Amino acid sequence: MPIELPTELSLLVWSVILCLVQMVVAAIMLQTQVGLPALASNRENMPTAMGLAGRAGRAHRNMLENLPLFAILVLIVQVTGHSSPMTVLGAQLFFWARLVYAIIYLIGVPWLRTATWAVSIVGLILLVTELI
């Protein structure tokens, strides 16, 4: 039976799931480019990932850079009891923008990708504003 979580924590869980999916997609795309033996190796002298594999890897790394910020803010909101409609909106903006960002990055649409990233940052800012 699933645990009923506050919206912000639920979106944190979904963000972790998204990050895991991105990791698997990046690994699969890289494997199709360099082969399984290269991925299973120590990855010394690994060729640079190109095309879809490169975009998948960069999108995943970007998620890894942003996810800790989101997690810290959501956890502080929960621990301090500062959950509000603004923090819920911030968490929703972050998650949905990150999902769209991942898709847009894979497709390869640069300016739209940047705009979507900016929306996720607005989500983080909304969380911060409720804490300061």
C-alpha positions in Angstrom: 0.0 0.0 0.0 1.5 3.3 -1.1 2.4 5.9 1.6 0.5 9.2 1.4 3.1 11.9 1.2 2.7 15.7 1.1 2.8 17.0 -2.5 6.3 18.4 -2.2 7.7 15.1 -1.0 5.8 13.1 -3.6 7.3 15.3 -6.3 10.7 14.7 -4.8 10.2 11.0 -5.1 9.0 11.4 -8.7 12.1 13.6 -9.4 14.4 10.8 -8.1 12.5 8.4 -10.4 13.0 10.7 -13.3 16.7 10.9 -12.5 17.0 7.1 -12.4 15.1 6.9 -15.8 17.5 9.5 -17.2 20.5 7.5 -16.0 19.2 4.3 -17.6 18.4 6.1 -20.9 21.9 7.7 -20.9 23.5 4.3 -20.3 21.5 2.5 -23.0 22.2 5.3 -25.5 25.9 5.3 -24.7 26.0 1.5 -24.9 24.6 1.6 -28.4 27.4 4.0 -29.4 30.4 2.5 -27.7 29.4 -1.1 -26.9 28.9 -3.0 -23.7 32.6 -3.9 -23.3 33.5 -0.2 -23.2 30.8 0.5 -20.6 31.9 -2.4 -18.4 35.5 -1.3 -18.6 37.3 1.3 -16.4 36.2 3.8 -19.1 39.7 5.1 -19.7 40.1 6.6 -23.1 36.3 6.5 -23.6 35.2 8.3 -26.7 33.1 11.4 -26.3 29.4 10.6 -26.5 27.8 12.1 -29.6 24.2 12.8 -30.7 21.4 11.3 -28.7 23.9 9.5 -26.3 25.6 12.8 -25.6 22.4 14.7 -25.0 21.0 12.0 -22.7 24.2 12.1 -20.7 24.2 15.9 -20.4 20.6 16.0 -19.5 21.2 13.4 -16.7 24.2 15.4 -15.4 22.1 18.5 -15.4 19.4 16.7 -13.3 22.1 15.6 -10.9 23.2 19.2 -10.5 19.7 20.4 -9.8 18.2 17.5 -7.8 20.1 18.1 -4.6 19.0 21.7 -4.5 15.4 20.6 -4.9 15.7 17.9 -2.3 17.3 20.2 0.3 14.6 22.8 -0.2 11.7 20.3 0.0 13.2 18.6 3.1 13.6 22.0 4.8 10.0 22.9 3.9 8.8 19.7 5.4 11.0 19.7 8.5 10.1 23.3 9.4 6.4 22.9 8.5 6.5 25.7 5.9 4.5 23.9 3.3 2.1 26.2 1.5 0.4 26.6 -1.9 3.6 28.5 -3.0 5.9 25.6 -2.1 3.5 23.1 -3.8 3.6 25.3 -6.9 7.4 25.5 -6.7 7.7 21.7 -6.5 5.2 21.2 -9.3 7.1 23.7 -11.5 10.4 22.0 -10.8 9.2 18.5 -11.5 7.2 19.1 -14.6 9.8 21.4 -16.1 12.5 18.8 -15.4 10.4 16.1 -17.1 9.8 18.4 -20.2 13.5 19.4 -20.1 14.7 15.8 -20.3 12.4 15.2 -23.3 13.3 18.4 -25.1 17.0 17.8 -24.5 16.8 14.3 -26.0 15.0 15.7 -29.0 17.6 18.4 -29.3 15.7 21.8 -29.1 18.3 24.2 -27.6 16.4 27.4 -26.8 13.2 25.7 -25.7 15.4 23.5 -23.5 16.9 26.6 -21.8 13.5 28.1 -21.3 12.3 24.9 -19.7 15.3 24.9 -17.4 14.5 28.4 -16.4 11.0 27.3 -15.4 12.5 24.7 -13.1 14.7 27.4 -11.5 11.6 29.5 -10.9 10.2 26.4 -9.0 13.4 26.4 -6.8 13.0 30.2 -6.2 9.4 29.8 -5.1 10.6 27.2 -2.5 13.4 29.5 -1.3 11.1 32.5 -1.0 8.9 30.6 1.5 11.9 29.9 3.6 13.5 33.3 3.8 
